[in-house]
Amino acid sequence: MQEARRIRELPPYLFARIEKKIEAAREQGVDIISLGIGDPDMPTPDHVIEKLVEEARNPENHQYPTSVGMLAFRQAVADWYRNLYGVELDPRREIVTLIGSKEGIAHISFCYVDPGDINLVPDPGYPVYNIGTLLAGGESYFMPLTKVNGFLPNLADIPAEVARRAKLMFINYPNNPTGAVAGREFFQEVVEFAKSYDLIVCHDAAYSEITYDGYKAESFLQTPGAKEVGIEFNSVSKPYNMTGWRLGWACGRADVIEALGRIKSNIDSGVFQAVQYAGIAALTGPQQCLEEVRRVYQERRDIVVEGFNSMGWQLEKPKASFYVWAPVPKGFTSAEFAEMVLDKAGVIITPGNGYGNYGEGYFRIALTISKERIREAIERLRQNLGKVEF
Ligand SMILES: *Cc1c(COP(=O)(O)O)cnc(C)c1O
């Protein structure tokens, strides 16, 4: 039987070709170093694991949780926002628990997008913004993120007739894949834009705590008026090394949070309560783990940036996220360069076009493997790449 149009028409998986090559190389016993996937390699803090084990033994946690999450977890999120950002949130009306923020990012389009509606989506960007839009029957209008604009979308370039039809605008700072950061000024512009076109802003803050050199990211919700136009997604995944646990949240404008909760109550039954208790331990317990995470990624970032610059690149050190976004040398497309690096050096990098057309000409490096392996990857590149030009 033919599959439904909504999944038949999903964009082709761009990494399929390179994944086949990776598999073949591994089968031949090649020692592959992956700088591809961004998934924290450090363990979840012990006190969080202990809380899970304790709560897993409590039969009260063995039944269905509520789809919007325990009030105690939402309260912990509210306290975390007050402590870190000075943002006040009502845990009952302004926070919904998610099965990782990816789940909410995918479902928010189901709340607002009818067939023919438009969402504004960054390019390059986290693929789920576009996929969620398409699954809801909508269309993405891609906002280019270019180096000259500091990888911020230029809102003045969005045609008025597109903005009038737009329902949601996705933004993401600190940014995946570019590592760019945004300040209050940009967020203020976004709030004004959203007000004048009556659209909802969805800020993805997955990397809010992964910051370097003393830089501190702002929450979108710190911007005056932000809570009237939008929501922010975040999760315990990146700050607390908990990607496998599947626990996140959305917070902000109350009617949007309610709508997301309503969709969820019809689709899923929320997050295992023992995991929510563990999440409370992460958000409210000792926070030194954040310092450690920042220190480790910052050291790896420096090795990567200094290593590539010694081969001819001119990269700046990103202030946040665990990615380095770099141009491919002259004469290569992103995919060709990624394949060449795999063939010659056994190193996996992510071709930038996997994140959108404006990612063409770039590649992404993830800092989620040990510094010893990163050093080895760079040494292999140095020996195999020859002289690179841009
Ligand atoms: C990792 C990531 C997420 C999702 O993480 P969850 O584990 O689902 O909370 C969301 N947005 C971006 C940009 C990410 O890189």
PDBQT file of the ligand as one rigid body, heavy atoms in Angstrom, charges set to zero:
ROOT
HETATM    1  C1  LIG A 401      19.373  18.788  20.680  1.00  0.00    +0.000 C 
HETATM    2  C2  LIG A 401      18.436  19.823  20.162  1.00  0.00    +0.000 A 
HETATM    3  C3  LIG A 401      17.084  19.887  20.543  1.00  0.00    +0.000 A 
HETATM    4  C4  LIG A 401      16.296  18.787  21.197  1.00  0.00    +0.000 C 
HETATM    5  O1  LIG A 401      16.679  18.218  22.256  1.00  0.00    +0.000 OA
HETATM    6  P1  LIG A 401      15.726  17.327  23.126  1.00  0.00    +0.000 P 
HETATM    7  O2  LIG A 401      16.622  16.250  23.569  1.00  0.00    +0.000 OA
HETATM    8  O3  LIG A 401      14.567  16.829  22.302  1.00  0.00    +0.000 OA
HETATM    9  O4  LIG A 401      15.248  18.230  24.204  1.00  0.00    +0.000 OA
HETATM   10  C5  LIG A 401      16.312  20.936  20.132  1.00  0.00    +0.000 A 
HETATM   11  N1  LIG A 401      16.816  21.885  19.348  1.00  0.00    +0.000 NA
HETATM   12  C6  LIG A 401      18.081  21.867  18.935  1.00  0.00    +0.000 A 
HETATM   13  C7  LIG A 401      18.553  22.959  18.065  1.00  0.00    +0.000 C 
HETATM   14  C8  LIG A 401      18.932  20.833  19.315  1.00  0.00    +0.000 A 
HETATM   15  O5  LIG A 401      20.180  20.797  18.836  1.00  0.00    +0.000 OA
ENDROOT
TORSDOF 0
